[in-house]
Amino acid sequence: MNLMIDTELWSFALKKPSRKFYRTDLEYNEALKIHQNSNSFIKKIIHNKNYQIYFTNYQLSELFHVLSFRGNKLPIKDSVKFIKNLILLKNISIIINSFKDFLEPMNLSMQSKIHIWDFLCVVPLKDYLNEIYTVDRHFQHDIFKRFNFKIKNPIEYWLTF
């Protein structure tokens, strides 16, 4: 099975929530549950040799940014170490974005009114993937149906940007 795991799922899995970012215990406990479910999902997928996980170089850059510079930040050296170890795994494939991989996402963004970032992660992978795992509601938009892969949410929590 060839798949992509959206950046937000990686972020939820790798960054344990800090109580100081939440107004109530209920919000914090919900965030903790999302973290635990995401973490369990990532561990299950990443260690299963039946899954080939695809990234674009753009998504790896996005992952580094999200881990190191957004919200409950990981130390930069930890983010670098994680990504370096990740890309060495046998079931990880990295596809390099080309200029053509910029033009199509720009057009799709213009048509759908969805930011370009998701398209920069997906378009270069469109010939490789069977499934995308995400929590991003943008992936429910009809424009993603043209790619003929399944969109799945493994934790049943949807983000709206």
C-alpha positions as CSV (number, residue, x, y, z in Angstrom):
1,M,0.0,0.0,0.0
2,N,1.4,3.4,-1.0
3,L,0.3,6.3,1.2
4,M,1.0,9.8,2.3
5,I,0.5,10.9,5.9
6,D,-0.4,14.6,6.1
7,T,1.9,16.9,8.1
8,E,-0.7,17.7,10.8
9,L,-1.0,14.0,11.7
10,W,2.8,13.8,12.1
11,S,2.6,17.0,14.3
12,F,-0.1,15.6,16.5
13,A,1.8,12.4,16.9
14,L,5.2,13.9,17.7
15,K,4.3,16.9,19.8
16,K,2.7,16.1,23.2
17,P,0.3,18.8,24.2
18,S,1.4,21.2,26.9
19,R,-1.3,22.2,29.4
20,K,-0.2,25.9,29.1
21,F,-1.7,26.2,25.6
22,Y,-5.2,25.2,26.7
23,R,-7.9,27.2,28.5
24,T,-9.6,24.3,30.1
25,D,-8.8,20.7,31.2
26,L,-11.4,19.5,28.8
27,E,-9.6,21.1,25.8
28,Y,-6.2,19.8,27.1
29,N,-7.6,16.3,27.5
30,E,-9.0,16.3,24.0
31,A,-5.7,17.4,22.6
32,L,-3.9,14.7,24.6
33,K,-6.3,12.1,23.2
34,I,-5.7,13.4,19.6
35,H,-1.9,13.1,20.3
36,Q,-2.2,9.6,21.7
37,N,-4.4,8.4,18.8
38,S,-2.1,10.0,16.2
39,N,1.0,8.6,17.8
40,S,-0.5,5.1,17.9
41,F,-1.5,5.4,14.2
42,I,1.9,6.6,13.1
43,K,3.7,3.9,15.0
44,K,1.4,1.2,13.5
45,I,2.0,2.5,10.0
46,I,5.7,3.3,10.1
47,H,6.7,-0.1,11.4
48,N,4.5,-2.1,8.9
49,K,6.6,-3.2,5.9
50,N,3.4,-3.5,3.8
51,Y,3.2,0.3,3.7
52,Q,5.4,2.5,1.6
53,I,5.1,6.1,2.9
54,Y,5.7,8.9,0.4
55,F,6.9,12.4,1.0
56,T,7.7,15.3,-1.2
57,N,10.7,17.4,-0.3
58,Y,8.2,20.2,0.2
59,Q,6.3,18.2,2.8
60,L,9.6,17.3,4.7
61,S,10.3,21.1,4.8
62,E,6.8,21.7,6.1
63,L,7.2,19.0,8.7
64,F,10.4,20.5,9.9
65,H,8.8,23.9,10.2
66,V,5.7,22.6,12.0
67,L,7.7,20.6,14.5
68,S,10.3,23.3,15.2
69,F,8.5,26.7,14.8
70,R,4.8,26.3,15.5
71,G,2.8,25.8,18.6
72,N,4.4,23.5,21.2
73,K,7.8,23.6,19.5
74,L,10.3,20.7,19.6
75,P,13.9,21.6,19.9
76,I,15.3,22.2,16.4
77,K,18.0,19.5,16.9
78,D,15.3,17.0,17.8
79,S,13.3,17.8,14.7
80,V,16.4,17.5,12.5
81,K,17.3,14.1,14.1
82,F,13.7,12.8,13.7
83,I,13.6,13.8,10.0
84,K,17.1,12.4,9.3
85,N,16.1,9.1,10.9
86,L,12.8,9.0,9.1
87,I,14.2,9.4,5.6
88,L,16.6,6.5,6.3
89,L,13.8,4.0,6.8
90,K,13.3,1.5,4.0
91,N,9.6,2.2,3.7
92,I,10.0,5.9,3.1
93,S,10.2,7.3,-0.4
94,I,10.9,11.0,-1.2
95,I,9.8,12.6,-4.5
96,I,11.4,15.9,-5.4
97,N,9.1,18.7,-6.4
98,S,9.8,20.1,-9.9
99,F,8.7,23.4,-11.4
100,K,5.9,21.6,-13.1
101,D,4.9,20.4,-9.6
102,F,4.4,24.1,-8.7
103,L,2.3,25.1,-11.7
104,E,-0.4,22.4,-11.3
105,P,-0.8,23.1,-7.6
106,M,-1.1,26.8,-8.3
107,N,-3.9,26.1,-10.8
108,L,-5.7,23.7,-8.4
109,S,-5.5,26.2,-5.6
110,M,-6.9,28.9,-7.9
111,Q,-9.8,26.6,-8.9
112,S,-10.6,25.3,-5.4
113,K,-9.7,28.4,-3.3
114,I,-7.7,26.0,-1.1
115,H,-4.2,27.2,-0.2
116,I,-1.4,25.8,-2.4
117,W,0.4,23.9,0.4
118,D,-1.7,20.8,0.3
119,F,-1.4,20.6,-3.4
120,L,2.4,20.9,-3.3
121,C,2.5,17.8,-1.1
122,V,0.0,15.8,-3.2
123,V,0.5,16.6,-6.8
124,P,4.0,15.2,-7.2
125,L,2.8,11.9,-5.5
126,K,-0.4,11.5,-7.6
127,D,1.1,8.6,-9.6
128,Y,2.3,6.7,-6.5
129,L,-0.4,6.9,-3.9
130,N,-3.4,4.7,-3.0
131,E,-4.3,6.5,0.2
132,I,-3.8,9.8,2.0
133,Y,-4.2,9.9,5.8
134,T,-5.2,13.4,7.0
135,V,-7.2,15.4,9.5
136,D,-7.4,18.4,7.2
137,R,-10.9,19.1,5.9
138,H,-9.5,20.6,2.7
139,F,-8.9,17.0,1.5
140,Q,-12.7,16.5,1.6
141,H,-13.1,19.0,-1.3
142,D,-14.2,17.5,-4.6
143,I,-11.0,18.7,-6.3
144,F,-9.1,15.9,-4.6
145,K,-11.4,13.2,-6.1
146,R,-9.6,13.6,-9.4
147,F,-6.6,11.9,-8.0
148,N,-8.3,8.6,-7.5
149,F,-6.9,7.8,-4.1
150,K,-8.7,7.3,-0.8
151,I,-8.8,10.0,1.7
152,K,-8.9,8.6,5.3
153,N,-8.9,10.2,8.7
154,P,-7.5,7.6,11.2
155,I,-8.3,9.6,14.3
156,E,-11.8,10.9,13.5
157,Y,-10.9,14.5,14.3
158,W,-11.1,17.1,11.5
159,L,-9.1,20.4,11.5
160,T,-10.6,23.4,9.8
161,F,-8.1,26.1,8.7
